[in-house]
């Protein structure tokens, strides 16, 4: 069984590189700081975000690929859930 990534320990830059790599697009996109990009990522991948117990929670309720991620940055939460979903494919 493959080892699970610990996205909480990754920097924003590492998260952004991983998202770009997962999408097979050039690196350099600022997913964790730009709402227009993170919002599009959330919309296209059915990822929701809400504030819960002092942190932002990103979540996917896809029937075959449920994932959640907690962080202080809602855009980063979206990216973490996206990466968790891609890791489960």
GIHUBEL-V179698 format. One record per residue. N is the residue number from 1. RES is the residue in three letters. D_FIRST is the distance of its C-alpha to the first C-alpha in Angstrom with 1 decimal. Layout:
BEGIN
n->N res->RES d_first->D_FIRST
n->N res->RES d_first->D_FIRST
END
This chain:
BEGIN
n->1 res->UNK d_first->0.0
n->2 res->UNK d_first->3.8
n->3 res->UNK d_first->6.6
n->4 res->UNK d_first->9.0
n->5 res->UNK d_first->12.4
n->6 res->UNK d_first->15.4
n->7 res->UNK d_first->18.0
n->8 res->UNK d_first->20.6
n->9 res->UNK d_first->20.9
n->10 res->UNK d_first->21.4
n->11 res->UNK d_first->25.0
n->12 res->UNK d_first->26.5
n->13 res->UNK d_first->26.9
n->14 res->UNK d_first->23.2
n->15 res->UNK d_first->22.4
n->16 res->UNK d_first->25.1
n->17 res->UNK d_first->23.9
n->18 res->UNK d_first->20.4
n->19 res->UNK d_first->22.1
n->20 res->UNK d_first->24.4
n->21 res->UNK d_first->21.7
n->22 res->UNK d_first->19.8
n->23 res->UNK d_first->23.2
n->24 res->UNK d_first->24.1
n->25 res->UNK d_first->27.3
n->26 res->UNK d_first->29.2
n->27 res->UNK d_first->28.3
n->28 res->UNK d_first->30.8
n->29 res->UNK d_first->30.7
n->30 res->UNK d_first->31.2
n->31 res->UNK d_first->28.9
n->32 res->UNK d_first->29.0
n->33 res->UNK d_first->32.8
n->34 res->UNK d_first->34.2
n->35 res->UNK d_first->34.5
n->36 res->UNK d_first->35.4
n->37 res->UNK d_first->32.1
n->38 res->UNK d_first->29.9
n->39 res->UNK d_first->31.9
n->40 res->UNK d_first->31.5
n->41 res->UNK d_first->27.7
n->42 res->UNK d_first->27.8
n->43 res->UNK d_first->30.2
n->44 res->UNK d_first->28.4
n->45 res->UNK d_first->25.0
n->46 res->UNK d_first->26.5
n->47 res->UNK d_first->25.6
n->48 res->UNK d_first->28.0
n->49 res->UNK d_first->29.0
n->50 res->UNK d_first->31.0
n->51 res->UNK d_first->32.3
n->52 res->UNK d_first->31.1
n->53 res->UNK d_first->31.9
n->54 res->UNK d_first->32.9
n->55 res->UNK d_first->30.0
n->56 res->UNK d_first->29.1
n->57 res->UNK d_first->26.3
n->58 res->UNK d_first->24.8
n->59 res->UNK d_first->23.4
n->60 res->UNK d_first->22.4
n->61 res->UNK d_first->23.3
n->62 res->UNK d_first->22.0
n->63 res->UNK d_first->21.6
n->64 res->UNK d_first->18.1
n->65 res->UNK d_first->16.8
n->66 res->UNK d_first->18.3
n->67 res->UNK d_first->17.9
n->68 res->UNK d_first->20.2
n->69 res->UNK d_first->21.1
n->70 res->UNK d_first->24.0
n->71 res->UNK d_first->26.2
n->72 res->UNK d_first->30.0
n->73 res->UNK d_first->30.0
n->74 res->UNK d_first->29.7
n->75 res->UNK d_first->29.1
n->76 res->UNK d_first->26.2
n->77 res->UNK d_first->24.8
n->78 res->UNK d_first->25.0
n->79 res->UNK d_first->23.2
n->80 res->UNK d_first->20.3
n->81 res->UNK d_first->19.9
n->82 res->UNK d_first->20.2
n->83 res->UNK d_first->17.3
n->84 res->UNK d_first->15.1
n->85 res->UNK d_first->16.2
n->86 res->UNK d_first->15.6
n->87 res->UNK d_first->12.0
n->88 res->UNK d_first->11.6
n->89 res->UNK d_first->13.4
END
